[in-house]
C-alpha cells in the first residue's frame, strides 16, 4: 500500500485526538476564565454577581454549535448589560474564548439584523485604525454611527484594549441581543463603551 494512503487516516486521528484534548481542557479551564472575569469586573467597580445557572441556557434559549461551551455567566447590576456569558470554543488547534454581553430588548418593532463594527485602517495591508463604521441593521447602525463621542472613545482605546470586532446579534424570540467580543479583561473605559452600545441597542431594538 502506498504510504500516501495513510496520510488522511493519520490526519483524521490527529484531529480527533486534538479535539478530545481541547474539550477536556475547556471543561477544566473554562470556569476559571469566568471567575477571572468576575474578579476583574468587581475590582474595577462594576456591580456583579455570579448566578448558579447560566442565564443564556435558561433565558435566551440560544443553541450553540458543537465545540462551543458556555463556561460561566456573570450577572450585572445597574447596567444596560444584563449579564455576560463566557464562551469557549474547542478545536484541534486549541481553545479560543470570547464574551457575549446580553442585553434585554423588546423586539416589538420590525425585523432586526446582525450589526458589526468595521475597522478602517490607514493601509490596505494593515496599519493603524483610522476610523470605524457600523454595518448591518439600518436603524441601529445609523444610531451607533451618529454617536461621535462613542466613536472617538472606541478609536482611542488602543489596539490591545478590545481586539477583534464587536458584533450585535439579535435574539428577538427570546428578548435578548448578544454583543460578542473576543475575550479580554476590559478596562473601565472599555466596559463603559460596551455599556453605551448596549444602551443604544435597548433604545433601538
C-alpha positions in Angstrom: 0.0 0.0 0.0 1.2 3.5 -0.9 2.4 5.3 2.3 0.5 8.4 1.0 -2.8 6.5 1.5 -2.2 6.5 5.3 -1.9 10.3 5.4 -5.7 11.0 5.5 -6.1 8.4 8.3 -3.3 9.9 10.3 -4.7 13.4 9.9 -8.2 12.2 10.9 -6.8 10.5 14.1 -4.7 13.6 14.9 -7.7 15.9 14.5 -9.9 13.7 16.7 -7.2 13.4 19.4 -6.7 17.2 19.3 -10.5 17.8 19.7 -10.7 15.4 22.7 -7.7 17.1 24.4 -9.1 20.6 23.8 -12.6 19.6 25.0 -11.1 18.2 28.3 -9.1 21.4 28.8 -12.1 23.5 28.1 -14.1 21.7 30.7 -11.4 22.1 33.3 -10.1 25.6 32.5 -13.3 27.3 31.2 -14.8 28.1 34.6 -11.6 29.6 35.7 -11.9 32.2 32.9 -15.4 33.1 34.2 -14.1 33.5 37.7 -11.1 35.6 36.4 -13.5 38.0 34.7 -15.8 38.1 37.7 -13.0 39.2 40.0 -11.7 41.7 37.5 -15.1 43.4 37.0 -15.6 43.6 40.7 -12.1 45.1 41.1 -12.8 47.9 38.6 -16.0 48.9 40.3 -18.7 47.1 38.2 -21.5 45.7 40.3 -21.6 41.9 39.6 -22.9 38.7 40.9 -22.4 35.2 39.5 -25.7 33.2 39.3 -25.7 29.4 39.8 -27.4 28.7 36.5 -26.1 30.3 33.2 -28.6 32.9 32.0 -28.3 32.1 28.3 -29.3 28.4 28.9 -32.4 29.2 30.8 -33.5 32.5 29.3 -32.2 33.2 25.8 -32.6 29.6 24.5 -29.7 30.1 22.1 -28.4 26.8 20.8 -24.6 26.7 20.3 -22.8 24.7 17.6 -20.8 21.7 18.6 -17.4 22.6 20.1 -18.8 25.7 21.8 -19.4 25.7 25.5 -20.8 28.2 27.9 -18.4 28.1 30.8 -19.9 30.8 33.0 -22.4 33.7 33.3 -21.8 36.8 35.3 -24.9 38.9 36.3 -24.5 42.7 36.2 -26.4 45.1 38.4 -27.3 48.6 37.5 -26.0 48.3 33.9 -27.5 48.4 30.4 -25.9 44.9 30.0 -28.0 42.3 31.8 -25.2 39.6 32.1 -22.0 38.4 30.4 -21.6 34.9 29.0 -18.0 33.5 28.8 -17.8 31.1 25.8 -15.1 28.7 25.0 -14.6 27.1 21.5 -12.6 23.8 21.3 -10.9 22.7 18.1 -7.9 20.6 17.1 -5.8 23.7 17.3 -6.7 24.5 20.9 -9.2 26.7 22.7 -10.5 30.2 22.0 -12.6 32.3 24.4 -14.9 35.2 23.7 -17.5 37.2 25.6 -21.2 37.8 24.9 -22.8 40.7 26.6 -26.5 40.0 26.9 -28.9 43.0 26.5 -32.6 42.8 27.1 -34.7 44.1 24.1 -38.4 44.4 23.4 -38.3 43.0 19.9 -41.7 44.6 19.1 -40.8 46.8 16.2 -39.7 45.3 12.9 -37.1 42.8 12.0 -33.5 43.0 13.4 -30.2 42.2 11.7 -26.8 41.4 13.0 -24.7 44.6 13.2 -20.9 44.7 13.2 -18.3 47.3 13.9 -15.9 47.5 11.0 -12.4 48.9 11.5 -10.9 51.1 8.7 -7.1 51.1 8.6 -4.6 53.6 7.2 -3.4 50.9 4.7 -5.0 48.1 2.8 -2.3 45.8 4.1 -2.6 46.9 7.7 -1.5 50.0 9.6 -3.4 51.8 12.3 -7.2 52.0 12.7 -8.2 55.4 11.3 -12.0 55.1 11.6 -14.8 52.7 12.5 -18.2 52.1 10.9 -21.2 50.1 12.0 -22.8 48.0 9.3 -25.9 45.7 9.4 -29.2 46.7 10.8 -30.0 50.1 9.2 -31.6 51.8 12.3 -29.1 50.5 14.9 -26.1 51.1 12.6 -27.2 54.7 11.9 -27.7 55.3 15.6 -24.2 54.0 16.5 -22.5 55.8 13.6 -24.1 59.1 14.8 -22.7 58.7 18.3 -19.4 60.5 17.5 -18.4 60.6 21.2 -18.6 56.8 21.3 -16.6 56.6 18.0 -13.8 58.7 19.4 -13.6 56.7 22.6 -13.5 53.4 20.6 -10.8 54.8 18.3 -8.6 55.9 21.3 -8.9 52.7 23.4 -5.6 51.3 22.0 -5.0 48.2 19.9 -4.9 45.9 22.9 -8.0 47.2 24.8 -10.5 45.5 22.6 -9.1 43.1 20.0 -11.2 42.0 17.0 -14.6 43.3 16.3 -17.8 44.0 18.1 -20.9 42.2 16.8 -24.5 42.7 18.0 -26.8 39.7 17.3 -30.5 39.9 17.9 -32.3 37.0 19.6 -35.7 38.6 19.3 -37.6 35.4 20.0 -36.1 35.3 23.5 -36.0 39.0 24.2 -32.2 39.5 24.1 -29.4 40.7 21.9 -25.9 39.3 22.2 -22.9 41.7 21.9 -19.9 39.5 21.1 -16.3 40.4 21.6 -13.0 38.5 21.9 -12.2 37.5 25.5 -10.3 40.2 27.4 -10.4 41.7 30.8 -12.0 45.1 30.0 -10.7 48.3 31.4 -13.3 50.6 33.0 -13.3 52.6 29.8 -13.9 49.6 27.6 -16.7 48.4 29.8 -18.4 51.8 29.7 -18.2 51.8 25.9 -19.8 48.4 25.7 -22.5 49.7 28.1 -23.1 52.6 25.8 -23.5 50.3 22.9 -26.0 48.2 25.0 -27.9 51.4 25.7 -28.3 52.1 22.0 -29.4 48.6 21.4 -32.1 48.8 24.1 -33.3 52.1 22.7 -33.4 50.9 19.1 -34.4 47.2 19.4 
